[in-house]
Amino acid sequence: MLHDAWRSLVRTTSFMGKELREVWRRPGVLASMVLGPFLIMLLFGLGYTGARAAFRTAVVLPADTTLPQDADFYEGLAPGRIDVVNVTQDESAAERDLRAQRVDLMVVVPQDAVNELRNGKQTEFLVAWNEVDPVNDGLAHLAVSSMTAEINAAIIRSAAAEGIDIAEGQLGPRVTNISPDVIAKPTQAVTQNVSQTEPSYVNFFGPAVLALVLQHLAVTLTALSMVRERLSGQIDLFRVAPVNSMEVLVGKYLAYALLSLLIAGVVGALMIFGLGVPVLGGYAAALGVVLLLAFASLGVGLLISLVADSERQAVQLSMLVLLASVFFSGFVLPVEDFIGPVQYISYALPVTHGIATLQETMLRGTVSSWPMLVALAGIGLALFAISLVRLRLILRGAR
């Protein structure tokens, strides 16, 4: 019995040694397993700024106002949180800029603010934004709170200089019998989010999850396809078969596109009908974005399958693409939070464009980032051309 156990142990360790030697003989697998995640984490650490950009803000002043026209004055009300790009008296133009996302915040100063304060009444000013991201929605509320607190503090300081009354020199005759609430908070902000979609985490991250799942499925399904055929000897069959590299490549694209779209369709249906994520732009527009994303993602997977020297390396490279997509695509952190060179990596990933355009299509009802759709199509075409050239070289080498 002891002898049988010893023989079993010898066989087990022999297989273990075989697998370790197999991995060791493929340095590319070791490099991708060790250096790949390390480099991604290094780029993330070096490239992430940790600071959210200030809200681009338009300030709308009443006609014939005596208030300052200087943008720096209003930026000082919420330092680091707002970037005043326009001080105007045209509220309609400012609202168009807000809805077109040329500005992030619109602050409307009321027409009779001075008279309301003179009469001992609390004055209100409107602050509007156009956000589907719940994080940015919360940051906008925080910026408004900071701005309101600074305005109130300035008024109270001015009033305190005149003996806890609304400042006589500023607003005319001294006002008495003022409500304590008005003394404590002379102004308050009325906030409004003009977005068509309620900023919730389910709505916002639903399209992002769909895009990430679609890319990962397409890359994973195709990454092993050509590696298996090269290792199993099927390349020799392609050499003698009456087919060319274009027909092989297109056939693979179509096959794996159907599989990817089928699974993505199930995920999308569960998200839309189960979780209630809206599709304001219509199903046709969303499907167009999904098709472009699938086309580009399949190119990534097929390119991996044509350059990987083993199934292990193909799987590892696919996981590295997924890891990079989670970190740099805008799935968790906005792309704008990274420094310029790292943003190039972000925009080289198909899922970055897929997330942005799907969120716009589904949550805003339109796509303003047309360059992203063009980039997505360009990535897909470039990867198709590279894969075609690589496949032709492989088939020629088989001869």
C-alpha positions in Angstrom: 0.0 0.0 0.0 2.8 2.4 0.8 4.5 1.5 -2.5 1.3 2.4 -4.4 1.0 5.7 -2.6 4.6 6.4 -3.5 4.1 5.7 -7.2 1.0 7.9 -7.2 3.0 10.7 -5.6 5.7 10.3 -8.3 3.1 10.4 -11.1 1.5 13.5 -9.6 4.7 15.4 -9.2 5.7 14.4 -12.7 2.6 16.0 -14.1 3.2 19.0 -11.9 6.7 19.4 -13.2 5.5 19.0 -16.8 3.0 21.9 -16.4 5.6 24.1 -14.7 8.1 23.4 -17.5 5.4 24.1 -20.1 4.8 27.5 -18.5 8.5 28.3 -18.1 9.2 27.5 -21.7 6.8 30.3 -22.7 8.3 33.5 -21.3 5.5 35.6 -22.9 3.0 34.0 -20.5 5.1 34.8 -17.5 5.7 38.3 -18.6 2.0 39.0 -19.2 1.0 37.5 -15.9 3.6 39.5 -13.9 4.4 42.6 -15.8 1.0 43.2 -17.3 -1.0 43.9 -14.0 2.0 45.7 -12.6 2.2 48.1 -15.5 -1.5 48.7 -15.5 -1.4 49.6 -11.8 1.7 51.7 -12.3 0.0 53.7 -15.1 -3.1 54.1 -12.9 -1.0 55.4 -10.0 1.0 57.8 -12.1 -1.8 58.9 -14.4 -4.7 59.5 -12.0 -4.9 63.1 -10.8 -7.4 62.6 -8.0 -9.0 65.9 -8.7 -12.4 66.5 -10.5 -12.5 69.4 -12.9 -14.4 72.4 -11.9 -17.9 72.9 -13.3 -18.0 75.1 -16.4 -20.4 77.8 -15.3 -22.5 80.5 -17.0 -23.7 83.3 -14.7 -26.9 85.1 -15.9 -27.3 88.6 -14.5 -30.4 90.8 -14.7 -30.6 93.7 -17.1 -29.2 97.0 -15.9 -27.6 95.4 -13.0 -24.9 97.0 -10.8 -23.4 93.6 -9.9 -19.9 92.8 -11.0 -19.3 91.5 -14.5 -16.0 90.0 -13.7 -15.9 86.1 -13.9 -13.2 86.0 -11.2 -15.6 87.5 -8.7 -18.1 84.7 -9.1 -15.4 82.0 -9.2 -14.3 83.3 -5.8 -17.7 82.3 -4.4 -16.9 78.6 -4.8 -13.1 78.3 -5.3 -12.0 75.3 -7.2 -15.6 74.1 -7.8 -16.8 76.4 -10.6 -15.0 77.8 -13.6 -17.0 80.8 -14.9 -16.8 80.7 -18.7 -19.5 83.2 -19.4 -21.2 86.2 -17.7 -24.2 87.2 -19.6 -27.7 88.7 -19.5 -29.2 86.3 -22.0 -30.8 83.5 -20.0 -32.1 81.7 -23.1 -28.6 81.4 -24.7 -27.2 80.2 -21.4 -29.9 77.5 -21.1 -29.2 76.4 -24.7 -25.5 76.0 -23.8 -26.5 74.0 -20.7 -28.7 71.6 -22.6 -26.0 71.2 -25.3 -23.5 70.5 -22.5 -21.3 73.4 -23.5 -21.5 74.5 -19.8 -22.1 72.4 -16.7 -23.9 74.9 -14.4 -26.1 77.9 -15.0 -26.5 80.4 -12.2 -29.4 82.9 -12.6 -29.4 85.9 -10.4 -32.9 87.2 -9.7 -34.1 90.5 -11.1 -35.2 92.0 -7.8 -32.6 90.5 -5.4 -31.7 93.9 -3.9 -35.3 94.9 -3.3 -36.1 91.6 -1.6 -33.2 92.0 0.8 -34.2 95.7 1.4 -37.7 94.5 2.3 -36.3 91.9 4.7 -37.2 88.9 2.5 -35.0 86.0 1.7 -34.0 86.0 -2.0 -33.6 83.0 -4.2 -31.4 82.4 -7.2 -31.6 79.5 -9.6 -28.8 77.0 -10.2 -29.4 74.4 -13.0 -27.3 71.6 -14.4 -27.6 68.8 -16.9 -26.2 65.6 -15.3 -27.0 61.9 -15.6 -24.0 60.9 -13.5 -25.1 60.7 -9.8 -21.6 61.5 -8.6 -21.5 64.7 -10.6 -25.1 65.5 -9.5 -23.9 65.3 -5.9 -20.8 67.4 -6.6 -23.1 70.0 -8.2 -25.1 70.2 -5.0 -21.9 70.5 -3.0 -20.7 73.4 -5.2 -24.1 75.2 -4.8 -23.9 74.8 -1.1 -20.4 76.2 -1.0 -21.5 79.1 -3.2 -24.6 79.9 -1.2 -22.7 79.8 2.1 -20.1 82.2 0.8 -22.8 84.6 -0.5 -24.6 84.5 2.8 -21.4 85.0 4.7 -20.6 88.1 2.7 -24.0 89.6 3.3 -23.9 88.9 7.0 -20.4 90.4 7.3 -21.7 93.5 5.5 -24.8 93.7 7.8 -22.7 93.1 10.9 -20.7 96.2 10.1 -23.9 98.2 10.4 -25.2 96.8 13.7 -26.8 93.4 12.7 -29.1 95.2 10.2 -29.1 94.8 6.5 -26.4 97.2 5.5 -27.9 100.7 5.2 -25.2 102.0 2.8 -25.6 99.0 0.5 -29.4 98.7 0.2 -30.8 102.0 1.2 -32.9 102.7 4.3 -32.2 100.5 7.3 -34.5 97.5 7.6 -35.9 96.4 10.9 -38.0 93.5 12.2 -36.2 91.0 9.9 -36.9 87.3 10.3 -34.1 85.4 12.1 -34.2 83.0 9.2 -33.4 85.8 6.8 -30.6 87.1 9.0 -29.1 83.6 9.1 -29.6 82.8 5.4 -30.3 86.0 3.4 -30.2 83.9 0.1 -30.9 80.4 -0.8 -30.4 78.4 -4.0 -33.2 76.7 -6.0 -31.6 73.8 -7.8 -32.8 72.1 -11.0 -31.4 69.2 -13.0 -32.6 69.6 -16.6 -31.5 66.1 -17.6 -34.3 63.9 -19.0 -33.1 61.0 -16.8 -33.1 60.9 -13.1 -29.4 60.6 -12.0 -29.3 57.2 -10.4 -26.6 54.6 -10.1 -28.6 51.9 -11.8 -29.4 54.1 -14.8 -25.9 55.5 -15.1 -23.9 52.3 -14.8 -26.4 50.1 -16.7 -25.1 51.1 -20.1 -21.5 51.0 -18.9 -21.9 47.4 -17.6 -23.5 46.4 -20.9 -20.6 47.9 -22.9 -18.0 46.3 -20.7 -19.8 42.9 -20.8 -20.1 43.1 -24.6 -16.4 43.9 -25.1 -15.2 41.2 -22.7 -17.4 38.6 -24.3 -16.2 39.4 -27.8 -12.6 39.5 -26.8 -12.8 36.3 -24.8 -14.7 34.3 -27.4 -12.4 35.2 -30.2 -9.0 35.3 -28.4 -8.8 31.5 -28.3 -10.1 30.8 -31.8 -7.0 31.1 -34.0 -4.7 29.8 -31.3 -6.5 26.5 -31.1 -6.5 26.2 -34.9 -2.8 26.9 -35.1 -2.0 24.4 -32.3 -4.4 21.7 -33.6 -3.1 21.9 -37.2 -6.2 23.2 -38.8 -4.2 25.9 -40.4 -2.9 23.2 -42.8 -6.5 22.5 -43.8 -7.0 26.2 -44.6 -3.9 26.0 -46.8 -5.4 23.3 -49.0 -9.0 24.4 -48.8 -10.5 26.6 -51.4 -10.8 29.6 -49.1 -8.8 32.8 -48.6 -7.8 34.7 -45.5 -10.6 37.3 -46.1 -13.3 34.6 -46.1 -11.8 33.0 -42.9 -11.7 36.3 -41.1 -15.1 37.5 -42.1 -16.6 34.1 -41.1 -15.0 34.3 -37.7 -16.3 37.9 -37.3 -19.8 36.9 -38.2 -19.9 33.8 -36.0 -18.6 35.4 -32.9 -20.6 38.6 -33.5 -23.8 36.5 -33.4 -22.8 34.9 -30.2 -21.7 38.1 -28.5 -24.8 40.0 -29.6 -27.1 37.2 -28.4 -25.6 37.3 -24.9 -25.4 41.1 -24.9 -29.1 41.1 -26.0 -30.1 39.0 -23.0 -28.1 41.2 -20.7 -29.6 44.4 -22.3 -33.1 43.0 -22.0 -32.7 42.2 -18.3 -31.3 45.7 -17.7 -34.0 47.5 -19.6 -37.1 45.6 -18.7 -35.9 44.2 -15.3 -34.1 47.3 -13.9 -36.0 49.9 -15.8 -33.0 51.6 -17.5 -34.4 54.0 -20.1 -33.6 54.0 -23.8 -34.4 57.6 -24.7 -32.6 57.5 -28.1 -34.5 54.5 -29.3 -33.5 50.8 -29.8 -32.2 51.4 -33.3 -29.7 54.0 -32.2 -28.6 51.8 -29.2 -28.2 48.8 -31.5 -26.0 50.8 -33.9 -23.7 51.7 -31.0 -23.7 48.0 -29.9 -22.8 46.8 -33.4 -19.9 49.2 -33.7 -18.6 48.2 -30.2 -18.9 44.5 -31.1 -17.0 45.0 -34.3 -14.2 46.8 -32.6 -14.1 44.3 -29.7 -14.0 41.3 -32.0 -10.9 42.9 -33.7 -9.2 43.1 -30.3 -9.9 39.4 -29.6 -8.9 38.2 -33.0 -5.6 40.2 -32.9 -4.8 38.6 -29.6 -5.5 35.1 -31.0 -3.2 35.8 -34.0 -0.2 37.0 -31.8 -0.5 34.8 -28.8 1.7 31.7 -28.8 -0.5 29.6 -26.5 -4.0 29.4 -25.0 -2.6 30.5 -21.7 -1.2 33.7 -23.1 -4.4 34.4 -25.1 -6.5 34.1 -21.9 -4.0 36.2 -19.9 -4.0 39.0 -22.6 -7.8 39.0 -22.6 -7.8 39.4 -18.8 -5.3 42.3 -19.1 -7.6 44.0 -21.6 -10.5 43.6 -19.1 -8.3 45.0 -16.3 -7.3 48.0 -18.4 -10.9 48.6 -19.4 -12.1 48.7 -15.8 -9.4 51.1 -14.8 -9.1 53.5 -17.8 -12.4 53.3 -19.8 -14.5 55.6 -17.6 -16.4 52.7 -16.1 -15.4 53.7 -12.5 -13.5 57.0 -12.9 -14.0 59.6 -15.6 -11.4 59.6 -18.3 -10.8 63.3 -17.7 -9.4 62.5 -14.3 -6.3 61.1 -15.9 -3.3 63.0 -17.3 -3.1 63.4 -21.1 -0.7 60.5 -21.9 -2.9 58.0 -20.0 -6.0 59.3 -21.7 -4.5 58.1 -25.0 -4.6 54.5 -23.6 -8.2 55.1 -22.5 -9.3 56.2 -26.0 -7.5 53.3 -27.6 -9.9 50.9 -25.8 -13.2 50.3 -27.7 -15.2 50.1 -24.5 -14.3 53.8 -23.6 -16.2 55.0 -26.7 -18.9 52.4 -26.2 -19.6 53.5 -22.6 -19.8 57.2 -23.5 -22.0 56.8 -26.5 -24.3 54.2 -25.0 -24.9 56.4 -21.9 -25.7 59.4 -24.2 -28.0 57.4 -26.4 -29.9 55.7 -23.6 -29.9 58.4 -21.0 -29.9 61.6 -23.0 -31.7 60.5 -26.2 -29.0 61.8 -28.5 -25.3 61.4 -29.2 -23.3 64.6 -29.1 -19.9 62.8 -29.1 -19.9 61.9 -32.8 -16.1 61.7 -32.9 -16.3 58.8 -30.5 -18.5 56.9 -32.9 -16.1 57.7 -35.7 -13.2 56.6 -33.5 -15.0 53.3 -32.6 -15.5 52.6 -36.3 -11.9 53.5 -37.0 -10.6 51.2 -34.3 -12.7 48.3 -35.7 -11.5 48.9 -39.3 -7.8 49.2 -38.2 -7.9 46.0 -36.2 -9.7 44.2 -39.0 -6.9 45.3 -41.4 -4.1 44.3 -39.0 -5.7 40.9 -38.3 -6.2 40.3 -42.1 -2.5 41.0 -42.8 -1.4 38.8 -39.8 -3.7 36.0 -41.0 -2.3 36.1 -44.5 1.2 35.9 -43.1 0.3 32.9 -41.0 -1.3 31.1 -44.0 1.6 31.9 -46.2 4.0 30.5 -43.5 1.9 27.4 -43.4 2.7 26.8 -47.1 
